[in-house]
Amino acid sequence: MGEFTGKVAIITGSARGIGKEIAAALAAEGARVVISDVNAEACAETAGEFGAQAIAVPANVTVKAEVENLVRQTKEQLGAVDILVNNAGVTRDALFIRMKEEDWDLVLNINLKGTFLVSQAVSAVMLKQRSGKIINIASVSGLFGNAGQANYASSKAGIVALTKVTARELAGRNINVNAVAPGFIVTAMTDKLTEEIKASINKQIPFGRMGEVKDIANTVLFLASEKAAYITGQTIAVCGGLTMQS
């Protein structure tokens, strides 16, 4: 029996990458997982890898009707929503002075508005259950800013603020809301960086290396567990010490 046996978890943006790793970690501990992604084909393929442990419910997190369908399908098929991981997100990097308005809007809509819409829809279920865990995936860019990421950093800073507000509003119904702020994590995106850039990044990190997706998944597992029952409104930076102040 796993730690999350009998629990139901929705993970947005979970067809691949960090979201998929989080879903795998929760499923390994017994949770029924809902794989949700804007790409319906990838969503179904990933859910198929988990077998009976998962269902696929495609959704664009910026469209309220699709978000409501995601929550409704989860309730109808699995009976509850115990854990929500708001992981869906995109980047469209450019220097602030050159950033296109459409790239600003796209990133803010998916990263921040999406987190708001899914949290709002899931909270309606959790309030009735009088229990739940919401974990938002932020970023260290939202904590200290990052050149070339005005849109992304703003969206992630907004997620940190939204985490605090919703934690205050939902605590009375035994709902914990926290955020995880990843630093530089080894993914398909960082694999494309040159060795020179990777070496430069590693010099900034006290541990001298990038993190792994399992580091994010393990932190989510902790925040979704009863071990974190008295933790709410917090943002945990998983970054090898990158955000430490001198």
N, C-alpha and C positions, 0 to 999 in steps of 0.2 A: 504494500500500500504506500503510495507516494504522499508527500505533504499536502498536495492539492487535489487528492482524490475526491470526487464529488463536486468540485468547483468548475465553474464555466468562465472562460476568459476570452474576451475580444481583443485582438491585436490588429490595429490598423497598419497598413503598409507592410504586411507580413508575408508577401509572396516571395521576398528575397531579402538578403542582407541582414541587418541587425534585427529587424522585425521577425524574420524567419527563425533566427537563432533564439530569440525570446520565446517564440511559440514552441520551439522544440524543447527548450528547457522546462517550460510549464507542462507540456505534454509528458515529458519524462518523469515528472513528479505527480502524474495522475490526472491533471486537469483536462477537461474537454476544451479544445481551442477552436476559435472561429477565425479562420484565415480570411482577411479582408484586404482588398487592394483594388485600385481603379482598373487594373488589367485583369479582366475576367478569366482569360485563358491561363495566365500565370497563377492566379488565385486558385483555380481548380486543380492545377498540376501540383502545387505545393500541398494543398489539403490532401490530395491523393497519397502523398508520401507518408502522411500520418495515419492513414487508414481510418478505422472507426473512431479514432481519438479526435478527429477534426471534421468540421464542415466548412464549406467555402461560401462566403456571401460577399460578392463584389460590391464596392461602393465608392463613389466619389465623395470624399469627406467635405467638399465645399457645397454639396447639394443637399439641402435639408431633407427632401423627400427620400433620397437614397440612404441617408443616415438613419432616418426613422425606419426604413425597411430593414436595414442591417440589425437594428435593435429588435424589431418585431420578429424577424426570422429567427434570431437567436433565442428569444423567449419561447416562440412556438416550438422550435425543434429541440431545445436543450433545457427549457424551463426556468432559467435564471440568468443573471449577469453578475457574477461575483467579483470579477477583475476586469478592468479596462486598461489597456496600454495604448496611449496615443502616440504612435510612432510614425505615422504618415508624414512625409516631408520632402521638400525639394530644395535645390540650390540653383541660383542663376547669378553667378558672381560677376561683378564688374566694379570698377572704381565708381565711387559715389557720383562724381561729376558726369560720368558717361552712362550711368544706369538708365535703362529704358523703363518708362512708366509701366509698361505691361509686365516687365520682369519683377518690378516691385509688387504689383498687384497679385501676380501669380504666387509668389513666395509667401506673402502675407495671408492670402486666401487659404492656401493649402496648409501651411504650418500653424498659423494662429487661429484663423476662423474655423478650420477643420477641427482643431483641438476643442474649441468652444462648442461647436455643434454636436460632436460626438459625446463630449462630457455632459452636455445638457440633456441629450436624449437618454443616455445611460443612467444619469442621476435620477431621472423620474422612476426608473425601476429600482435602483438602490435605495431610494428614500422609502419606498413601500416595503422593501425587504428589511430596512433599518440596518443595513450592513453593506460594505463594499470597499474595494481598493481601486483607486485611480492612480496610475503612474504615467506622467507626461514625459516624453523625451525632449529635453531642451538641448543646450549645447554650451560649451565654455565660451563660444562666440557671443552668446547672450549675456555673459557675465563680465567680460572685459573688452568686447568689441574685437573686430578683426578687419583689417584693411581689405577692401574689395567685397565686403559682405554686409553692406548697409541694410539690405532687405532681410537677409538671413539672420543676422545678429538682432535686428529689431524684432523679428518674429519670435525668436527664441527668448529674448528678454521679456516679450509679452507673455510667453508661456510661463515664465517664472512668476510674473505678477498674477496671472490667472490662477496658477497653482495655489498661491497664498490666499487669494480671495475665495476660491471655491473650498479650500480647506477650512476656512473660518465658517463659511455658510453651511457646510455639510457635516461638521464635526458632531453636532447635536444628534444626528441620526447614525452615529457610529460608522461614518464613511471617512476613510483616510485618503488624502490627496497629497501626493509628493511628486517630485521631478528628479530625473537623472540627467546630468549634463555631461555627455561624453566629450573627451578631448580628442586627440588624434588617435583613431582606431584603424587597424589594418583591415581594409575593405577593398573591393574592386576599384573604388575611386582612388585610394591612396596607392594602390599597386601601379597606377599609371604615372605616378610622380617619378622624376629622375632620382638617381641615387644621391646626387648632390643636394637636391631639395630635401630628401628624406633625412640625410645627415644633418642638415641645418635644423630641421624640426626636432630631431632627437637631442640636439644640444640644448634646446629650450626646456626639455623635460627632465626633472630631477632623476627619474629612473633611467633615463637615457634610451628609452625605446617607446614605440607606440603601443597602445593597448590592443587587446583582442576582443572580438565580438562577445566572447564568453564573459568578459569582465562586465560588460553592460548587462547581459542576461542574468548573471549572478546577482547583481545589485537589484534588478527588477524583482527577482525571486524573493530576495530579502524583504523588500518593501511591500510585496504582495502577501507576505506571510504574517502569521500572528506574532512572530518575533518583533515585528515593527508596529504592533498595535498602538503604541503610545507615541508614534512619530507621525506628524502631519504638518503640511505647509512648508516642507523642507526641500531644498535642492541639493542633491549630492553630486559633486563633480567627480567623475571617474576619469582622471586625466594624468595619473602618474605624478601629481604634484604641480602640474603646470600653472594652476591658478593661485598658488600660495603667494601671499604678500611678503615682501622683504621686511 
